[in-house]
């Protein structure tokens, strides 16, 4: 097998485990290329949307 085929058959750990989703009230850092260096913009989730299983809805 070539390296490309072997790599494609390996389990992708990043997407195989469920992780906590963002919740209402969570703090986040906002990336702004125009903000001064070492200046961190902070935001807060005001509302989140999830399905019956608590997962975010798929993109339309």
Backbone as CSV, one residue per row, in Angstrom:
resi,resn,N_x,N_y,N_z,CA_x,CA_y,CA_z,C_x,C_y,C_z
1,UNK,0.840,-1.194,0.000,0.000,0.000,0.000,0.871,1.239,0.000
2,UNK,0.427,2.220,-0.718,1.171,3.473,-0.690,0.828,4.235,0.582
3,UNK,1.623,5.214,0.906,1.398,6.008,2.109,0.070,6.742,2.093
4,UNK,-0.361,7.204,0.909,-1.625,7.938,0.816,-2.807,7.051,1.165
5,UNK,-2.809,5.821,0.696,-3.915,4.902,0.968,-3.922,4.522,2.439
6,UNK,-2.761,4.244,3.003,-2.682,3.864,4.410,-3.165,5.011,5.290
7,UNK,-2.803,6.248,4.953,-3.233,7.399,5.737,-4.740,7.575,5.692
8,UNK,-5.364,7.309,4.540,-6.800,7.523,4.421,-7.601,6.484,5.199
9,UNK,-7.015,5.347,5.528,-7.719,4.295,6.263,-7.526,4.413,7.770
10,UNK,-6.676,5.321,8.228,-6.455,5.509,9.654,-7.640,6.262,10.257
11,UNK,-7.962,5.949,11.509,-9.054,6.634,12.191,-8.670,8.087,12.441
12,UNK,-9.585,8.978,12.181,-9.360,10.403,12.426,-9.885,10.727,13.824
13,UNK,-8.990,10.844,14.780,-9.416,11.030,16.173,-10.114,12.369,16.400
14,UNK,-9.815,13.360,15.575,-10.412,14.679,15.768,-11.932,14.632,15.624
15,UNK,-12.442,13.774,14.724,-13.869,13.754,14.456,-14.565,12.502,14.975
16,UNK,-13.867,11.621,15.650,-14.493,10.380,16.084,-15.033,10.449,17.512
17,UNK,-14.710,11.482,18.251,-15.190,11.615,19.628,-16.100,12.824,19.756
18,UNK,-17.136,12.695,20.545,-18.020,13.833,20.811,-17.361,14.736,21.837
19,UNK,-17.453,16.016,21.602,-16.931,17.004,22.543,-18.064,17.951,22.917
20,UNK,-17.884,18.658,23.981,-18.871,19.614,24.449,-19.028,20.728,23.416
21,UNK,-20.272,21.067,23.099,-20.549,22.167,22.191,-20.629,23.469,22.971
22,UNK,-20.616,24.565,22.265,-20.783,25.853,22.920,-22.171,25.932,23.535
23,UNK,-22.262,26.601,24.683,-23.532,26.776,25.376,-23.781,28.259,25.592
24,UNK,-25.029,28.612,25.817,-25.383,29.990,26.138,-24.565,30.441,27.351
25,UNK,-23.923,31.590,27.230,-23.104,32.130,28.313,-21.622,31.846,28.190
26,UNK,-21.216,30.948,27.292,-19.793,30.639,27.105,-19.045,31.862,26.577
27,UNK,-17.819,32.052,27.070,-16.949,33.125,26.586,-16.088,32.607,25.439
28,UNK,-15.845,33.466,24.444,-15.005,33.112,23.304,-14.070,34.272,22.985
29,UNK,-12.934,33.961,22.382,-12.032,34.985,21.870,-12.385,35.243,20.417
30,UNK,-12.441,36.506,20.045,-12.802,36.894,18.684,-11.541,37.319,17.951
31,UNK,-11.304,36.717,16.794,-10.129,37.045,15.985,-10.444,38.271,15.148
32,UNK,-9.607,39.284,15.278,-9.755,40.497,14.483,-8.368,40.915,14.026
33,UNK,-8.093,40.766,12.738,-6.772,41.098,12.203,-6.444,42.578,12.344
34,UNK,-7.449,43.409,12.511,-7.222,44.852,12.620,-7.025,45.312,14.062
35,UNK,-7.230,44.442,15.011,-7.056,44.805,16.425,-5.567,44.927,16.731
36,UNK,-5.201,45.789,17.672,-3.785,45.921,18.035,-3.222,44.611,18.583
37,UNK,-1.934,44.449,18.442,-1.257,43.247,18.922,-1.488,43.085,20.429
38,UNK,-1.664,41.854,20.868,-1.923,41.519,22.276,-3.212,42.139,22.804
39,UNK,-4.110,42.454,21.907,-5.431,42.948,22.285,-6.416,41.827,21.986
40,UNK,-7.119,41.357,22.991,-8.021,40.213,22.841,-9.454,40.675,22.979
41,UNK,-10.207,40.516,21.903,-11.624,40.814,21.949,-12.349,39.596,22.505
42,UNK,-13.264,39.827,23.432,-13.972,38.736,24.076,-15.447,38.840,23.742
43,UNK,-16.055,37.708,23.448,-17.481,37.663,23.176,-18.153,36.630,24.069
44,UNK,-19.470,36.671,24.090,-20.243,35.712,24.874,-21.410,35.220,24.035
45,UNK,-21.642,33.906,24.033,-22.782,33.354,23.321,-24.062,33.777,24.028
46,UNK,-24.938,34.414,23.287,-26.216,34.854,23.836,-27.283,33.776,23.669
47,UNK,-27.174,32.979,22.591,-28.149,31.935,22.328,-27.487,30.874,21.458
48,UNK,-27.766,29.626,21.751,-27.291,28.535,20.909,-28.491,27.719,20.444
49,UNK,-28.340,27.064,19.304,-29.408,26.257,18.723,-28.905,24.821,18.626
50,UNK,-29.714,23.861,19.088,-29.323,22.457,18.992,-30.538,21.602,18.673
51,UNK,-30.268,20.379,18.200,-31.357,19.453,17.887,-31.737,18.663,19.141
52,UNK,-32.574,17.650,18.993,-33.059,16.867,20.129,-31.936,16.133,20.860
53,UNK,-30.857,15.792,20.153,-29.723,15.110,20.778,-28.697,16.088,21.357
54,UNK,-28.967,17.376,21.260,-28.038,18.369,21.775,-26.928,18.739,20.820
55,UNK,-27.037,18.293,19.568,-26.020,18.579,18.560,-26.423,19.810,17.764
56,UNK,-25.439,20.563,17.245,-25.787,21.711,16.400,-26.456,21.227,15.112
57,UNK,-27.404,21.985,14.599,-28.063,21.559,13.358,-27.084,21.589,12.179
58,UNK,-27.276,20.719,11.189,-26.397,20.731,10.016,-26.578,22.015,9.227
59,UNK,-25.525,22.419,8.525,-25.614,23.612,7.676,-26.593,23.359,6.545
60,UNK,-27.302,24.387,6.173,-28.277,24.258,5.083,-27.598,24.456,3.750
